[in-house]
Each structure stands twice: as C-alpha cells, then as structure tokens.
C-alpha cells in the first residue's frame, strides 16, 4: 500500500503507540505515551497528533475507549520506516541452534524443529513449507531385493534427501540382474532433475543392451516412471507448523469465533499451503500484514517468511501471528532461522 510521509513528531508518536500496544494489547492514550516515552511535548499535543494520525488511517478508536489502536497501515509504516531490528543475543542464538541440531536430519524433521523452536522464541506460530523436489537432482539410486516379487528403490537426491519406494516385479529376479539394471539406470539418470527424468525416461532407457529378464525389469520402470520419480506428494506433511497453543494465549484469540478460525486454518492448511508455496522463490524477507494478505482467513494476521535454499531445494520458513507482534524481534529471528536451516540442509 502507498504510505504518505509523516512528520518527525507523527513518526515518534506512532512508534510509541505501536510499541506500547504490542506490549500491553490495550488501547493507548496520550497520557500513556507522554509518561512512558518522554517525547518532550505535553499530553495535549500528543493527543492532537494522535487525532491527526487517526484521520490519516494509522490509528483508530476501538468502541468507546479513550485510547487508540494501530491499524494495518500503521504496522506497515512501522515495519518499513521505523523498525530497528536488534542483533540476536548469544543466549537466543544458542537456544535456536540447540533446537535445530536435535536428532534427525531428514528435511521434514529439520523444518519441524525449526518451526517449533521459532514459535517458542517468538511466542507466535512457526510455519514452514517442505521444498518441492521436482528441480532436485538425482545423485544415485539403489535397488534392493526386498522379496521374490518386490524391489526396494532408494533414491538419493543431492542435498541429502533420501526416498524409498517399493516396486512390484513379476517372477523371481536374480541379484545380478538387479545390480546390472541399477548400474544402467545410474549411468543414464544420475545428475538429472526428477522432472527431466519423468519427461525423458523412456528414451533414456530403451534400446539398452540387456538380457530379456533385465529388459522386462526396465520396462516396469519405464511404465511406472511418472509415479516413481514424482516425489511431490510423498512427504507426510508439505506444510509444517509449530505449536498452535502459543497463539491460544494471545488476547486476539480470546473469542470462540477467532479461535475456531485459527483451528480451521491450521488443520486444513490449504490456504497456508498456497501462500507459503508462492513464497518459495522469493528473495529475502516477505511481510504481509492483515488486509495485505490475499486470503480473507489471514486478514487479521501477519505472516513473516524468509526463504531457505540448499542447492536445488528451496522453501520458506517463518511465523504467523496477530498483527500486534514485536516485529523487530520476529524479523531478526526469522532471518537467522532461515540461514541456519539453509546451512543444515547443505
């Protein structure tokens, strides 16, 4: 949204109102600003400035309260022009590192720990999206005889992602034939993206000098390649969330209706899946506040995300919470967490 230029005094008063409201969740009056922030002007002057800010759409009166509350416009101006993000304390960095370095190196496990740790440190809802593997390169594949009629296909993707898939085969296969086919497939497919493999699998594997039994096995892989090399739906979760309970304690969710909307948002996840997926290729931090969000279900919330990348893998991690939040702290933590996740995935 387009923001007009505010005077220096208006900026100071607006900053004071935002900071006070973030801490107290109570409408802010001119006397409160005068006492707590030492702006060097009288409460009457501050009251006049607050009235001007209300006329410009930065503050509003909730009900009949004498105090005022920041609007989405105010938070946007604060984030863009007034916010000063402090560096993370050593204690916070250590807590974040400890949370991310727990056991388990699978992508989803890392993202779940990151979302949970980020949520605890910000007291907002940590969110993340698992990266799409379509553009990930196949490092190697392994074939293992699981039974007389089943093969275990192990796909190792660059950046350390590993997926296992069972493939049904007719009759009994000799271990030597399985090894030969694994060698052929690695020679022809390693280094390609999963999308490239699906699109060119048939032409890459046909006309291979193999025995009739091996040729039959190759035909199975050609026939089922669209399924085998499509890992987009194999994650148990494509949207990973921290603990919703941290938001339940926020006064914005005291009403039954607001809590119902939050539960629906986090349980169905369709909206989050779409919004987070659109941010996977973003550069740097993305902040959408209240009505800036395209979905009505996010119209009372702020979503702050930062991309993580490791080779061809890309996704986002961030937080979701009410528009009233400590933006300086949250922004710093989200950026730092995305960098740590990138480092871990590499």
C-alpha positions in Angstrom: 0.0 0.0 0.0 1.1 3.6 -0.6 2.2 5.4 2.5 2.4 9.2 2.8 5.2 11.0 4.5 4.7 11.7 8.2 6.3 14.5 10.2 9.0 13.7 12.7 6.6 14.2 15.6 4.0 12.0 14.0 6.6 9.3 13.5 7.6 9.4 17.1 4.0 9.3 18.4 3.1 6.4 16.0 6.2 4.5 17.1 5.3 4.9 20.7 1.7 3.8 20.1 2.7 0.7 18.2 5.4 -0.3 20.8 3.0 0.3 23.7 0.1 -1.7 22.1 2.4 -4.6 21.2 3.4 -5.0 24.8 0.0 -4.3 26.5 -2.6 -5.2 23.9 -4.6 -2.3 25.4 -5.7 0.9 23.6 -3.0 3.6 24.0 -3.9 7.0 25.4 -2.0 10.3 25.0 -1.2 10.3 28.8 0.4 6.9 28.5 2.6 8.0 25.6 3.6 11.2 27.5 4.6 9.3 30.6 6.4 6.3 29.1 8.2 7.7 26.1 9.4 11.1 27.1 8.8 12.8 23.8 9.3 16.3 25.3 5.7 17.5 24.5 2.5 17.7 26.5 -0.2 15.1 26.6 -2.5 17.6 24.8 0.0 17.9 21.9 0.3 14.1 21.7 -3.5 13.9 21.7 -3.7 16.2 18.7 -1.0 14.3 16.9 -2.9 11.0 17.6 -6.0 12.6 16.2 -4.2 13.6 13.0 -2.8 10.0 12.7 -6.4 8.7 13.1 -7.6 10.9 10.3 -4.7 9.6 8.1 -5.7 6.0 8.8 -2.9 5.0 11.1 -4.9 4.7 14.3 -8.5 4.0 15.3 -10.7 4.1 18.3 -11.9 0.7 19.4 -15.5 1.1 20.7 -15.7 4.0 23.2 -12.2 3.7 24.5 -10.2 6.9 25.0 -7.1 5.2 23.7 -6.2 4.3 20.2 -5.0 1.1 18.4 -2.7 0.8 15.4 -4.2 -0.1 12.0 -2.6 -2.4 9.4 -1.4 0.8 7.8 0.4 1.8 11.0 2.1 -1.6 11.2 3.2 -1.4 7.6 4.7 2.1 8.1 6.4 0.9 11.3 8.0 -2.1 9.6 9.1 -0.1 6.5 10.2 3.2 8.1 10.6 3.0 11.9 11.6 -0.5 12.9 15.2 -1.1 14.1 15.9 -4.8 14.4 18.5 -5.5 17.2 21.1 -8.3 16.8 20.2 -11.6 18.4 21.6 -12.2 21.9 24.1 -15.0 22.4 21.5 -16.8 24.5 18.9 -16.6 21.8 21.3 -17.8 19.1 22.3 -20.7 21.3 18.7 -21.7 22.0 17.9 -21.6 18.3 21.0 -23.7 17.4 20.2 -26.2 20.1 16.6 -26.6 18.8 17.7 -27.1 15.2 20.6 -29.5 16.0 18.5 -32.1 17.8 18.4 -35.7 16.4 17.2 -36.4 12.9 18.5 -35.0 9.6 15.5 -35.6 7.3 14.2 -32.4 5.7 10.8 -32.5 7.4 12.4 -33.2 10.8 14.7 -30.2 10.4 11.8 -27.9 9.4 9.6 -29.2 12.2 12.2 -28.4 14.8 12.8 -25.0 13.2 9.1 -24.1 13.2 8.7 -25.3 16.8 11.8 -23.5 18.1 11.0 -20.3 16.2 7.5 -20.4 17.7 8.7 -20.8 21.2 11.2 -18.0 20.8 8.7 -15.6 19.3 5.5 -16.8 21.0 3.9 -16.9 17.6 3.1 -19.8 15.3 6.1 -21.2 13.5 5.4 -22.2 9.9 7.4 -23.8 7.1 6.9 -25.5 3.7 8.8 -28.6 2.6 10.7 -27.9 -0.6 9.5 -29.2 -3.9 11.8 -31.9 -5.3 10.9 -31.5 -8.9 14.0 -29.5 -9.6 16.2 -31.6 -7.3 18.9 -33.6 -9.0 19.2 -37.4 -8.6 22.6 -38.3 -7.1 22.2 -42.1 -7.3 19.6 -44.8 -7.0 20.0 -48.2 -5.4 17.9 -51.4 -6.0 17.5 -53.9 -3.2 15.6 -57.2 -3.4 13.0 -57.0 -0.6 11.2 -60.3 -1.5 10.8 -62.5 -4.5 8.3 -60.1 -6.2 9.3 -56.7 -4.7 12.2 -54.3 -5.1 13.1 -51.5 -2.8 14.1 -48.5 -4.8 16.3 -46.0 -2.8 16.6 -42.5 -4.4 19.3 -40.3 -3.1 18.8 -36.6 -4.0 21.5 -34.1 -3.9 21.4 -32.1 -0.7 21.0 -35.3 1.3 17.3 -36.1 0.7 16.6 -39.9 0.6 13.3 -41.5 -0.5 12.4 -45.2 -0.6 9.8 -46.7 -2.9 8.6 -50.3 -3.3 8.3 -51.6 -6.9 6.3 -54.8 -7.7 8.1 -57.1 -10.1 6.8 -60.3 -11.8 8.5 -63.6 -11.1 11.9 -64.1 -9.4 14.8 -61.8 -10.2 18.4 -62.8 -10.0 20.6 -60.4 -7.8 23.0 -60.0 -10.7 20.2 -58.7 -12.9 19.1 -56.2 -10.3 22.7 -54.9 -10.0 23.0 -54.6 -13.7 19.8 -52.6 -14.0 20.8 -50.3 -11.1 24.1 -49.6 -13.0 22.3 -48.8 -16.2 19.8 -46.5 -14.5 22.5 -44.7 -12.6 24.6 -44.2 -15.8 21.5 -42.8 -17.7 19.7 -40.9 -15.0 22.2 -39.6 -12.3 22.7 -35.8 -12.5 19.2 -35.2 -14.0 16.4 -33.4 -12.2 13.3 -35.5 -11.2 11.3 -33.5 -13.7 13.8 -34.3 -16.5 13.8 -38.0 -15.6 10.0 -38.2 -15.8 9.9 -36.4 -19.2 12.7 -38.4 -20.9 12.8 -41.7 -19.0 11.5 -43.8 -21.9 14.1 -42.6 -24.5 16.9 -42.9 -22.0 16.3 -46.5 -21.0 15.0 -48.0 -24.2 17.4 -49.8 -26.7 19.7 -50.8 -23.8 21.8 -53.9 -24.3 20.4 -56.2 -21.6 19.1 -59.7 -21.2 15.4 -60.4 -21.7 14.8 -60.6 -17.9 16.6 -57.3 -17.4 14.7 -55.8 -20.3 11.4 -56.8 -18.6 12.5 -55.0 -15.5 13.5 -51.9 -17.4 10.0 -51.9 -19.0 8.5 -51.8 -15.5 10.5 -48.7 -14.6 9.5 -47.0 -17.8 5.9 -47.8 -17.3 5.8 -46.6 -13.7 8.4 -43.8 -14.0 5.8 -41.0 -13.7 4.9 -42.3 -10.3 8.3 -43.4 -9.1 10.1 -40.2 -9.9 7.3 -37.9 -8.7 8.0 -37.2 -5.0 5.8 -34.1 -4.7 3.2 -36.0 -2.6 5.5 -38.3 -0.7 6.1 -36.1 2.3 3.9 -36.8 5.3 3.5 -33.1 5.5 4.2 -30.4 3.0 3.2 -27.6 5.4 4.9 -27.9 8.8 3.6 -26.0 11.9 4.9 -25.3 15.3 2.6 -25.4 18.4 -0.7 -23.6 17.9 -1.0 -23.3 21.7 1.3 -20.2 21.7 -1.4 -18.3 19.8 -4.2 -19.5 22.1 -2.8 -17.4 24.9 -2.9 -14.2 22.8 -5.8 -11.9 23.6 -6.7 -11.7 19.9 -7.9 -15.3 20.1 -9.9 -15.0 23.3 -13.2 -15.2 21.4 -14.6 -18.6 20.4 -15.0 -17.4 16.7 -11.4 -16.3 16.3 -10.1 -19.5 17.9 -12.4 -21.6 15.6 -11.0 -19.7 12.5 -7.4 -20.4 13.7 -8.0 -24.1 14.3 -9.6 -24.4 10.9 -6.7 -22.6 9.2 -4.1 -24.8 10.9 -6.0 -28.1 10.4 -7.0 -27.8 6.8 -3.8 -26.0 5.7 -5.0 -25.3 2.1 -4.5 -21.6 2.5 -1.1 -21.9 4.1 0.0 -24.4 1.5 -0.9 -22.0 -1.3 0.5 -18.8 0.3 3.8 -20.4 1.5 4.3 -22.2 -1.8 4.1 -18.9 -3.6 6.9 -17.5 -1.5 9.4 -20.4 -2.1 11.3 -18.4 -4.8 11.1 -15.0 -3.0 14.3 -13.1 -2.4 14.7 -12.0 1.2 12.1 -11.3 3.8 8.4 -11.1 3.0 5.9 -9.5 5.4 2.2 -9.3 4.8 0.1 -7.5 7.4 -3.6 -8.0 7.9 -5.6 -6.9 4.9 -2.5 -7.1 2.7 -3.0 -10.9 2.7 -5.0 -12.1 -0.3 -6.9 -14.7 1.7 -9.7 -13.5 4.0 -8.7 -16.1 6.5 -5.4 -14.3 7.0 -7.0 -10.8 7.1 -6.4 -10.4 10.9 -2.9 -12.0 10.9 0.6 -11.1 9.9 2.8 -13.6 8.0 6.5 -13.1 8.0 8.7 -15.5 6.0 12.2 -15.9 4.7 13.4 -18.4 2.1 15.9 -21.2 2.7 17.9 -22.8 0.0 20.3 -25.7 -0.4 21.3 -26.4 -3.9 18.2 -27.1 -5.9 16.0 -27.3 -2.8 14.0 -24.2 -1.8 11.3 -23.4 0.6 10.3 -20.8 3.2 10.1 -20.7 7.0 8.5 -18.0 9.1 5.9 -17.1 11.7 2.2 -16.5 11.7 0.5 -14.4 14.4 -1.8 -11.4 15.1 -0.9 -8.1 13.5 0.1 -7.0 17.0 3.5 -8.5 17.4 7.1 -7.5 18.2 8.2 -7.1 14.6 11.9 -6.2 15.4 12.4 -9.5 17.3 10.4 -11.6 15.0 12.1 -10.4 11.8 15.6 -11.0 13.2 14.7 -14.5 14.4 13.0 -15.5 11.1 16.0 -14.3 9.0 18.5 -16.0 11.3 16.5 -19.3 11.3 16.2 -19.4 7.5 20.0 -19.1 7.3 20.6 -21.8 9.8 18.1 -24.1 8.0 19.9 -23.5 4.7 23.2 -24.4 6.3 21.9 -27.6 7.9 20.3 -28.8 4.6 23.6 -28.2 2.8 
